[in-house]
Amino acid sequence: MTLHPQIIEKNGKKEFVILPYEEFTTIKEELENYEDLKDLREAKESSKHEESIPLSKVIKDLDLK
């Protein structure tokens, strides 16, 4: 992704960055996806020692087929 930031200075120091809205929303979505992935990895790690049930058994037990 190519960013097109506009830097605004205050008293000669870089203070703010303005991005086109589309770039901002893309960055926001990517950060949300990263957080979701992090949460998924943490959940997977915390449950790795738990017993799992095969999907075929769940389907059969719930009489879905």
C-alpha positions as CSV (number, residue, x, y, z in Angstrom):
1,M,0.0,0.0,0.0
2,T,1.3,3.4,-0.9
3,L,0.5,6.2,1.6
4,H,0.1,9.8,0.7
5,P,0.5,11.6,4.1
6,Q,0.3,15.3,4.6
7,I,2.4,16.5,7.5
8,I,1.3,19.5,9.6
9,E,3.9,21.2,11.7
10,K,3.4,23.1,14.9
11,N,6.2,25.4,16.1
12,G,8.5,23.9,13.5
13,K,7.9,20.3,14.7
14,K,5.9,17.6,13.0
15,E,2.7,17.4,14.9
16,F,-0.1,15.8,12.8
17,V,-0.5,13.6,9.8
18,I,-3.5,13.8,7.4
19,L,-4.2,10.8,5.2
20,P,-6.8,10.4,2.4
21,Y,-9.9,8.8,3.9
22,E,-9.6,5.7,1.8
23,E,-6.0,5.1,3.0
24,F,-7.2,5.7,6.6
25,T,-10.0,3.1,6.3
26,T,-7.6,0.6,4.7
27,I,-5.1,1.0,7.6
28,K,-8.0,0.7,10.1
29,E,-9.3,-2.5,8.6
30,E,-5.8,-4.0,8.5
31,L,-5.3,-3.2,12.2
32,E,-8.6,-4.8,13.0
33,N,-7.7,-7.9,11.0
34,Y,-4.4,-8.1,12.9
35,E,-6.1,-7.8,16.3
36,D,-8.6,-10.6,15.2
37,L,-5.7,-12.8,14.2
38,K,-3.9,-12.1,17.5
39,D,-7.0,-13.0,19.4
40,L,-7.5,-16.2,17.4
41,R,-3.9,-17.2,18.0
42,E,-4.3,-16.6,21.8
43,A,-7.5,-18.6,21.9
44,K,-5.9,-21.4,20.0
45,E,-2.9,-21.4,22.3
46,S,-5.0,-21.4,25.5
47,S,-7.2,-24.3,24.3
48,K,-4.5,-26.5,22.8
49,H,-4.7,-29.0,25.6
50,E,-8.4,-29.3,25.6
51,E,-10.2,-32.2,24.0
52,S,-11.8,-31.6,20.7
53,I,-14.8,-33.1,19.0
54,P,-14.7,-33.9,15.3
55,L,-17.2,-31.9,13.2
56,S,-18.7,-35.1,11.9
57,K,-19.6,-36.2,15.4
58,V,-21.1,-32.8,16.2
59,I,-23.2,-32.9,13.0
60,K,-24.4,-36.4,13.9
61,D,-25.1,-35.5,17.6
62,L,-27.1,-32.5,16.5
63,D,-28.9,-34.5,13.9
64,L,-28.0,-32.0,11.2
65,K,-27.8,-34.6,8.4
